[in-house]
Amino acid sequence: MTTPGTAEHGLRLIPFHGLRYVPERVGSLAAVTSPPYDVVVRPDGLNHLESADPHNIVRLILPQADTPDARNEQAARTLHDWLAEGVLSADPEPALYVYEQRKGDLLQRGVIGALALSTADAGIVLPHEDVMPHVVTDRAGLMRATSANLEPLLLTYRGDDPGSGAARVVETTVAGTPLLSTTTEDGFCHRLWSITDPAALAAVTADLGGRQALIADGHHRWATYLRLQEEHQSPTDWDFGLVLLVDTARYPLQVRAIHRMLRRLPVADALAALDDRFRTRVVDGPLPAALDALAAATAKGNAFLLAGDGRFHLVTDPDPELIDRTVRHDRPEAWRRLDATVLHATLLDAVWQVPDTPEHITYIHDTEATIAMAERTGGTAVLLHPVREEVVRDLARQGVTMPRKSTSFGPKPATGLVLRSLD
C-alpha cells in the first residue's frame, strides 16, 4: 500500500552480503533449514532438526544449554566455527534476494534485504501484535552474541501496479538461474536468486520508497532489532534488520490462528467456570468437523473451541454485560470484538484467572499439536478461528495492536537459506 507523503521516508531496503550454506559442506540444503524459532515448540521437533544434519540452523536459533548466557555463547561459538570451516560463506557482492516458496497451487515470492529501522518512528512499518518482553530479551541476547540476523521477519505490503519496479524486478529475476533450490520435508520447494544489477536495485528502491508494510510474522524480532539499534550509536549495521518483503496484492498470504494451551487448567474446570456467562455445547468430531462448527459460530460472534478431554466444546454467546465490564473501551469496536481480545480480557483474566506466563500458557501454531499437549498434560486447548487480513491491516493503520500471538501469516520463510552478519 502506498502512503501519501512518505515517498522520501518509506521502506528502504538495502543489499547485504548474504551468509549462505556451502552445499558441498552439508548433507543437503533441506536438512539444514528449520521453521522460524517460535514454530519449533516441541522437544521432538527440535531433536528431529538437530539430528537431520550436524549443521542444522536450529543450533544457532535455538541453542541448547543450561542458562541464557551459555546458550548465546554456544550459538556465537558455533557460528564462528561454521564460518571458519567453510560451512557458511558470505556472498562476494552485496545483494537483495528474491525468495520463492511453492507447493502445489500455492506460490509466494518476495524480496529479502536489510530494512532501515528508521521507519519505526514514521509509521512506515506497522506492528499489529503486542510482544512478550522476556522473548525480546532472549532474542536480543542471541543476536547480540552472534552479531547476526539469523532469520528474516516477514513483512507485507500492497502493491498497486503489477508493472511496478519491484514486481517487474522480481518476475524478471525468477526467469534466471537460482542460487539454490531445495524441497523441505513439508513439501515446499524453496528457491533463491540474487539481485546485484544497479538498475534493478534502483527500481526496487524507488518502488518501495513510498510504501507502508505490515509485520506479518516476527514482532519479537522487530522489537529486538529496535532494542539493539538503541544500544549502538548510529550509524552502524544495527540500523538495519533482515526482512522478507512480500507484495500480497500479487501473492496473498494465508492467515491462521495461533492457539493457546492452558497448562494448569483442566477442561472440566474451564467449563465449570463459564457457568451461565457463555453458552457451551459439545460438537461432533473429528477435528475438521469441529473446526467447521467453530468457523460457522465465529461468523455470528465470539467463539472458541475447547479440547483436551477427548471431546470438543464450542463456547459462544458471551454475556454482554461481562464483555462490557472486562474489555477496555478506549479501543476501536473492531478490536473489542476480536476473539483474541475477549479470550485474554474476559476468559483468561476475569473468568479463568490464568496468568499470561510460560508456566501457564503455551502458544502453539499447530492445531493437532495443541490438542495432543492438552490431552497429555491434563490441560485445556483453546482453539481460535483466524482473523481476516483486512481486519489486521485496518487496526494496524489506526495504530492499534492486537493481543500477542493473535495471527499466524504464512507460508513462513524457511530459516537457514540466507543470514546477515553485522560484523
Backbone torsions as a table, in degrees:
resi	resn	phi	psi	omega
1	MET	NA	142.3	-178.8
2	THR	-99.7	138.3	-178.4
3	THR	-116.1	122.6	179.8
4	PRO	-56.0	139.7	174.3
5	GLY	82.5	2.9	-177.7
6	THR	-111.5	12.2	-175.2
7	ALA	-56.7	-35.5	-179.3
8	GLU	-92.7	-5.5	-175.6
9	HIS	-134.4	30.9	-179.4
10	GLY	-89.7	-153.1	-179.6
11	LEU	-65.6	130.1	177.6
12	ARG	-123.9	107.7	-176.4
13	LEU	-110.9	121.8	-176.1
14	ILE	-115.0	152.5	177.4
15	PRO	-68.0	160.6	177.2
16	PHE	-152.2	162.2	176.7
17	HIS	-81.4	97.3	-176.2
18	GLY	-66.2	135.1	171.5
19	LEU	-88.3	124.4	-178.9
20	ARG	-134.9	153.7	175.6
21	TYR	-64.7	141.6	172.6
22	VAL	-87.2	112.5	-171.4
23	PRO	-53.7	-35.2	-177.5
24	GLU	-70.1	-13.8	-176.6
25	ARG	-101.2	0.1	179.3
26	VAL	-129.9	163.0	-179.4
27	GLY	-61.3	-48.4	175.4
28	SER	-164.5	155.7	178.5
29	LEU	-64.6	-35.3	178.5
30	ALA	-62.8	-36.1	-175.6
31	ALA	-73.9	-15.1	-179.1
32	VAL	-103.7	-2.0	179.0
33	THR	-87.5	170.6	-179.4
34	SER	-153.8	156.6	165.2
35	PRO	-65.6	167.0	174.3
36	PRO	-53.7	154.0	-172.4
37	TYR	-54.6	-35.9	-174.1
38	ASP	-83.9	-3.3	175.3
39	VAL	-92.2	-24.1	178.2
40	VAL	-82.7	83.0	-170.2
41	VAL	-101.0	-15.6	-174.4
42	ARG	-108.6	140.8	177.8
43	PRO	-55.7	-35.4	-179.3
44	ASP	-66.2	-34.3	176.5
45	GLY	-67.3	-41.3	178.8
46	LEU	-64.2	-45.9	179.4
47	ASN	-63.3	-37.9	179.0
48	HIS	-62.2	-43.9	-179.1
49	LEU	-68.1	-41.9	179.8
50	GLU	-62.5	-34.7	-178.6
51	SER	-84.3	-12.1	-179.5
52	ALA	-66.0	-36.5	179.2
53	ASP	-163.8	138.5	-179.1
54	PRO	-62.0	-13.7	-179.7
55	HIS	-109.8	21.1	179.6
56	ASN	-59.4	140.2	-175.2
57	ILE	-61.0	-19.2	-179.9
58	VAL	-61.9	-23.2	177.5
59	ARG	-69.8	-16.8	174.6
60	LEU	-96.3	-43.1	-174.3
61	ILE	-83.1	-23.1	178.3
62	LEU	-138.0	63.5	-180.0
63	PRO	-64.3	148.4	-176.2
64	GLN	-108.0	115.6	176.3
65	ALA	-159.1	175.6	-171.2
66	ASP	-79.7	-26.6	-177.3
67	THR	-130.4	159.0	177.4
68	PRO	-57.4	-43.3	179.8
69	ASP	-62.1	-41.3	-179.9
70	ALA	-66.8	-37.4	178.0
71	ARG	-64.3	-44.4	-178.7
72	ASN	-66.0	-41.8	178.0
73	GLU	-63.1	-37.9	179.2
74	GLN	-65.3	-43.1	178.7
75	ALA	-62.8	-43.1	179.6
76	ALA	-62.7	-41.5	179.4
77	ARG	-65.1	-41.9	-180.0
78	THR	-63.8	-45.2	179.0
79	LEU	-61.3	-44.3	178.7
80	HIS	-59.6	-44.5	-178.9
81	ASP	-64.6	-42.6	-178.6
82	TRP	-65.2	-36.4	176.6
83	LEU	-67.7	-43.3	-179.2
84	ALA	-65.6	-33.6	-178.3
85	GLU	-85.4	-6.3	-179.1
86	GLY	80.6	16.3	175.7
87	VAL	-71.8	-39.4	173.6
88	LEU	-114.8	145.6	-179.8
89	SER	-145.4	144.8	179.9
90	ALA	-84.4	136.2	174.4
91	ASP	-62.9	142.3	-174.4
92	PRO	-67.7	-30.5	-179.6
93	GLU	-111.7	142.0	172.5
94	PRO	-66.0	140.6	-174.3
95	ALA	-149.6	155.4	156.4
96	LEU	-90.6	157.8	-176.3
97	TYR	-126.8	131.9	171.5
98	VAL	-89.0	127.5	-177.3
99	TYR	-119.5	132.3	-179.1
100	GLU	-125.0	137.2	170.9
101	GLN	-122.8	133.6	-178.7
102	ARG	-141.2	134.7	174.0
103	LYS	-152.1	110.6	-176.9
104	GLY	60.5	-125.7	-180.0
105	ASP	-84.6	-5.7	-177.6
106	LEU	-85.7	125.4	179.7
107	LEU	-136.4	127.8	176.7
108	GLN	-132.1	134.7	175.8
109	ARG	-133.9	144.7	177.6
110	GLY	-158.3	-178.1	-177.7
111	VAL	-118.3	129.3	177.0
112	ILE	-100.5	131.3	177.9
113	GLY	-161.6	-177.9	176.5
114	ALA	-97.4	116.1	-174.4
115	LEU	-93.3	132.7	176.4
116	ALA	-64.3	125.9	-177.2
117	LEU	-79.6	-7.3	178.1
118	SER	-61.7	-17.1	178.2
119	THR	-68.8	-14.4	-174.4
120	ALA	-60.9	-38.5	-176.5
121	ASP	-89.5	-2.7	-175.2
122	ALA	-104.3	6.9	-178.6
123	GLY	68.1	25.2	-178.8
124	ILE	-89.8	-42.5	174.8
125	VAL	-101.5	121.3	-171.4
126	LEU	-106.5	109.3	169.8
127	PRO	-72.4	154.8	174.9
128	HIS	-130.9	1.8	179.2
129	GLU	-133.5	150.9	171.4
130	ASP	-73.3	164.2	179.4
131	VAL	-122.3	163.0	177.6
132	MET	-100.3	118.9	-174.0
133	PRO	-54.4	-37.9	-176.6
134	HIS	-67.7	-28.9	177.3
135	VAL	-72.1	-40.3	177.3
136	VAL	-61.8	-42.8	177.9
137	THR	-60.9	-41.3	179.4
138	ASP	-63.9	-48.3	-179.3
139	ARG	-66.2	-37.0	179.5
140	ALA	-64.0	-41.5	178.3
141	GLY	-61.0	-39.9	-179.8
142	LEU	-68.5	-46.5	179.8
143	MET	-65.4	-38.0	-179.9
144	ARG	-63.2	-43.8	-177.4
145	ALA	-69.6	-41.1	-177.3
146	THR	-86.0	-15.8	-174.9
147	SER	51.2	50.6	-176.0
148	ALA	-155.4	150.2	165.3
149	ASN	-94.0	109.3	-171.0
150	LEU	-86.8	-18.4	179.6
151	GLU	-156.0	140.8	-177.4
152	PRO	-77.6	146.5	167.9
153	LEU	-87.5	162.5	-172.4
154	LEU	-105.1	118.6	176.7
155	LEU	-115.3	148.1	177.0
156	THR	-125.6	150.3	171.4
157	TYR	-142.1	165.8	-178.7
158	ARG	-109.5	101.5	176.0
159	GLY	-69.9	142.7	-176.9
160	ASP	-108.5	2.5	-177.7
161	ASP	-148.1	113.9	-179.2
162	PRO	-62.8	-16.3	178.2
163	GLY	-100.4	12.0	-178.0
164	SER	-66.5	166.9	-174.6
165	GLY	-53.6	-53.1	-176.4
166	ALA	-64.5	-45.6	179.9
167	ALA	-61.4	-42.8	-179.7
168	ARG	-64.7	-41.1	179.6
169	VAL	-65.2	-42.6	178.8
170	VAL	-59.3	-49.3	-176.0
171	GLU	-68.7	-34.0	176.6
172	THR	-68.8	-39.9	-177.1
173	THR	-64.9	-41.6	-176.0
174	VAL	-71.6	-7.5	174.5
175	ALA	-78.1	-13.1	179.4
176	GLY	-92.2	-175.0	-179.0
177	THR	-80.5	127.8	-178.6
178	PRO	-74.5	155.8	172.8
179	LEU	-66.8	-35.2	-179.2
180	LEU	-153.6	155.8	175.5
181	SER	-148.9	126.9	-179.9
182	THR	-151.8	152.1	177.9
183	THR	-116.0	121.0	-179.1
184	THR	-85.0	168.9	-171.5
185	GLU	-67.7	-13.2	175.9
186	ASP	-84.1	2.8	176.3
187	GLY	92.0	-2.7	178.7
188	PHE	-82.0	133.7	171.5
189	CYS	-94.1	128.8	-178.4
190	HIS	-115.0	131.5	175.8
191	ARG	-133.3	149.0	-175.4
192	LEU	-137.3	132.8	175.6
193	TRP	-125.0	155.6	175.0
194	SER	-105.9	147.7	173.5
195	ILE	-115.0	111.9	179.9
196	THR	-122.9	-13.7	-179.1
197	ASP	-64.3	126.5	-177.2
198	PRO	-57.2	-38.0	-179.4
199	ALA	-67.1	-40.8	178.5
200	ALA	-66.4	-41.4	178.1
201	LEU	-63.0	-40.1	179.2
202	ALA	-65.6	-36.6	179.5
203	ALA	-65.6	-41.2	177.7
204	VAL	-64.0	-46.0	-179.0
205	THR	-59.2	-45.7	-178.6
206	ALA	-64.8	-38.7	-177.1
207	ASP	-70.6	-38.8	-176.0
208	LEU	-81.3	-14.2	-171.5
209	GLY	-61.8	-21.7	179.8
210	GLY	-113.3	24.6	-172.9
211	ARG	-115.8	154.7	168.9
212	GLN	-99.0	158.2	174.9
213	ALA	-133.9	145.3	175.8
214	LEU	-100.2	132.7	173.4
215	ILE	-73.1	111.9	178.8
216	ALA	-87.0	-39.7	-179.0
217	ASP	-151.5	130.4	177.8
218	GLY	116.9	30.4	-179.8
219	HIS	-59.3	-38.5	-179.0
220	HIS	-70.1	-36.7	176.9
221	ARG	-68.3	-37.0	176.7
222	TRP	-62.6	-47.3	177.8
223	ALA	-61.5	-34.0	177.5
224	THR	-67.1	-44.5	176.1
225	TYR	-53.3	-47.1	-176.3
226	LEU	-67.0	-37.6	178.1
227	ARG	-64.4	-44.5	-177.8
228	LEU	-70.5	-31.9	175.7
229	GLN	-62.4	-41.0	179.4
230	GLU	-62.3	-28.2	-177.9
231	GLU	-77.3	-14.5	-175.7
232	HIS	-120.1	133.6	-178.7
233	GLN	-75.0	121.7	-178.1
234	SER	-66.8	152.6	0.6
235	PRO	-89.9	135.3	174.0
236	THR	-144.3	173.2	176.2
237	ASP	-66.6	-15.5	177.4
238	TRP	-73.6	-4.5	175.4
239	ASP	-78.8	0.7	-178.2
240	PHE	-133.0	153.8	178.5
241	GLY	-138.5	148.4	-175.8
242	LEU	-74.3	126.6	-179.4
243	VAL	-139.4	157.0	165.6
244	LEU	-111.3	123.4	-176.5
245	LEU	-110.9	120.1	-175.3
246	VAL	-118.6	131.4	174.9
247	ASP	-84.6	103.2	-174.9
248	THR	-79.7	-5.4	169.9
249	ALA	-69.8	-30.9	178.3
250	ARG	-96.5	-36.8	-176.1
251	TYR	-130.9	82.4	-177.2
252	PRO	-60.7	140.0	175.5
253	LEU	-87.4	158.2	170.6
254	GLN	-90.2	141.2	178.9
255	VAL	-115.8	121.4	179.2
256	ARG	-119.9	164.0	177.0
257	ALA	-86.3	156.9	168.9
258	ILE	-109.8	127.7	-172.8
259	HIS	-94.1	164.5	178.3
260	ARG	-114.9	136.3	172.6
261	MET	-115.8	113.2	-177.9
262	LEU	-88.2	106.9	-167.0
263	ARG	-69.1	-31.5	-171.8
264	ARG	-116.1	16.9	-179.8
265	LEU	-121.4	105.6	176.7
266	PRO	-65.2	154.7	-178.2
267	VAL	-59.6	-42.2	-178.6
268	ALA	-59.2	-41.4	179.7
269	ASP	-69.8	-37.6	178.9
270	ALA	-62.2	-44.3	-179.6
271	LEU	-67.8	-40.6	-179.0
272	ALA	-63.0	-36.4	-178.4
273	ALA	-69.4	-23.2	-179.6
274	LEU	-71.4	-33.6	174.8
275	ASP	46.0	-124.4	-179.1
276	ASP	-100.5	15.7	-178.2
277	ARG	-84.5	-23.5	174.7
278	PHE	-136.0	160.5	170.9
279	ARG	-91.7	133.1	178.0
280	THR	-127.5	142.5	174.7
281	ARG	-154.5	149.6	177.5
282	VAL	-79.0	133.7	176.8
283	VAL	-117.3	153.0	-176.0
284	ASP	-73.1	147.1	170.2
285	GLY	-91.3	-171.5	3.9
286	PRO	-72.0	-173.3	-173.4
287	LEU	-51.5	-46.7	-179.7
288	PRO	-57.7	-38.2	179.1
289	ALA	-68.0	-39.1	178.9
290	ALA	-66.4	-37.9	177.8
291	LEU	-68.7	-32.1	174.3
292	ASP	-63.5	-40.5	177.7
293	ALA	-64.2	-38.3	177.3
294	LEU	-64.1	-44.2	-179.6
295	ALA	-61.5	-42.6	179.7
296	ALA	-64.3	-39.9	-179.5
297	ALA	-70.3	-35.7	-178.9
298	THR	-65.3	-29.5	178.5
299	ALA	-64.3	-19.3	-177.6
300	LYS	-103.6	-16.3	-177.4
301	GLY	164.2	-168.8	-179.8
302	ASN	-64.4	136.3	-179.0
303	ALA	-153.1	145.6	-179.9
304	PHE	-141.0	154.8	177.4
305	LEU	-120.2	120.3	178.5
306	LEU	-100.3	141.0	179.3
307	ALA	-149.6	167.3	-180.0
308	GLY	136.3	-13.5	179.9
309	ASP	-113.7	18.6	180.0
310	GLY	90.1	-1.4	178.8
311	ARG	-131.9	171.4	176.8
312	PHE	-115.4	127.4	-177.7
313	HIS	-116.7	117.8	179.8
314	LEU	-90.0	125.8	-177.7
315	VAL	-112.4	119.9	-175.9
316	THR	-141.3	-179.3	170.4
317	ASP	50.2	63.4	177.6
318	PRO	-65.0	150.2	176.4
319	ASP	-62.4	120.0	-177.8
320	PRO	-56.9	-36.2	179.4
321	GLU	-66.8	-35.2	177.8
322	LEU	-66.1	-43.3	178.0
323	ILE	-62.2	-45.1	-178.5
324	ASP	-61.3	-34.8	-177.1
325	ARG	-80.7	-29.1	-171.0
326	THR	-104.4	-23.4	-177.7
327	VAL	-97.9	127.7	-176.1
328	ARG	-60.6	151.0	-174.5
329	HIS	-101.3	-3.5	-175.1
330	ASP	-93.8	27.6	178.3
331	ARG	-129.3	159.8	178.2
332	PRO	-59.2	153.2	-178.4
333	GLU	-60.1	-35.2	178.7
334	ALA	-61.0	-35.9	177.3
335	TRP	-70.8	-40.7	-177.7
336	ARG	-65.8	-25.2	-177.9
337	ARG	-90.2	-7.2	-178.5
338	LEU	-60.7	140.2	175.8
339	ASP	-59.4	-40.9	-179.1
340	ALA	-64.3	-35.5	177.3
341	THR	-63.9	-49.8	-179.4
342	VAL	-65.4	-37.9	178.7
343	LEU	-59.2	-48.8	-174.9
344	HIS	-77.5	-47.7	-174.5
345	ALA	-73.4	-40.3	-172.7
346	THR	-96.5	-55.2	-175.7
347	LEU	-74.7	-58.1	-174.2
348	LEU	-68.2	-46.7	-175.2
349	ASP	-78.7	-49.0	-170.7
350	ALA	-90.9	-46.6	-172.9
351	VAL	-85.4	-54.3	-176.0
352	TRP	-88.7	-21.4	-179.5
353	GLN	52.9	52.3	178.6
354	VAL	-101.6	118.8	179.1
355	PRO	-65.7	143.8	178.7
356	ASP	-86.2	72.1	179.1
357	THR	-130.5	157.4	-179.1
358	PRO	-59.0	-25.9	179.5
359	GLU	-70.3	-22.4	-175.6
360	HIS	-111.2	-32.4	-175.1
361	ILE	-129.3	129.5	171.7
362	THR	-112.5	130.9	179.2
363	TYR	-96.5	124.0	-173.7
364	ILE	-132.7	134.1	179.8
365	HIS	-79.0	-35.3	-173.5
366	ASP	-86.1	125.3	-175.5
367	THR	-64.3	-49.1	-177.6
368	GLU	-63.7	-37.8	179.3
369	ALA	-65.7	-35.0	178.5
370	THR	-63.6	-45.9	-179.8
371	ILE	-65.7	-43.2	-178.5
372	ALA	-61.3	-41.0	179.5
373	MET	-66.6	-40.5	178.6
374	ALA	-62.5	-44.0	-180.0
375	GLU	-66.2	-34.5	-178.3
376	ARG	-73.6	-33.5	-174.6
377	THR	-103.0	-8.0	-177.4
378	GLY	80.2	18.5	179.4
379	GLY	-96.2	-164.7	-178.2
380	THR	-121.1	126.3	172.2
381	ALA	-89.2	126.5	175.8
382	VAL	-110.2	110.3	-176.8
383	LEU	-99.2	136.0	-179.2
384	LEU	-117.0	159.0	174.7
385	HIS	-94.1	144.4	-176.4
386	PRO	-62.7	150.3	172.9
387	VAL	-87.8	143.1	178.1
388	ARG	-69.7	144.9	-178.7
389	GLU	-59.5	-36.4	-178.8
390	GLU	-61.8	-37.2	179.1
391	VAL	-65.5	-44.1	179.7
392	VAL	-59.8	-47.2	-176.1
393	ARG	-66.9	-41.4	-179.4
394	ASP	-63.4	-42.8	178.6
395	LEU	-66.3	-40.2	179.5
396	ALA	-62.6	-38.7	177.9
397	ARG	-61.8	-29.5	179.3
398	GLN	-84.5	0.1	-179.2
399	GLY	77.7	21.2	-177.5
400	VAL	-104.7	124.5	177.9
401	THR	-93.9	143.8	177.7
402	MET	-84.8	164.1	174.3
403	PRO	-55.9	148.0	-177.8
404	ARG	-54.5	145.5	178.4
405	LYS	55.1	47.9	178.7
406	SER	-87.2	-27.4	-174.5
407	THR	-137.3	159.2	172.4
408	SER	-135.6	102.6	177.3
409	PHE	-84.0	145.7	178.0
410	GLY	-162.5	174.3	6.4
411	PRO	-70.9	145.7	179.6
412	LYS	-83.5	147.9	177.2
413	PRO	-64.9	142.2	174.7
414	ALA	-69.3	138.1	177.2
415	THR	-87.0	134.8	176.6
416	GLY	114.3	-6.3	-179.3
417	LEU	-81.0	-36.3	175.1
418	VAL	-152.8	131.5	-179.6
419	LEU	-117.0	166.7	178.4
420	ARG	-128.6	118.7	176.4
421	SER	-87.1	143.0	177.5
422	LEU	-105.2	5.8	176.4
423	ASP	-79.1	NA	NA
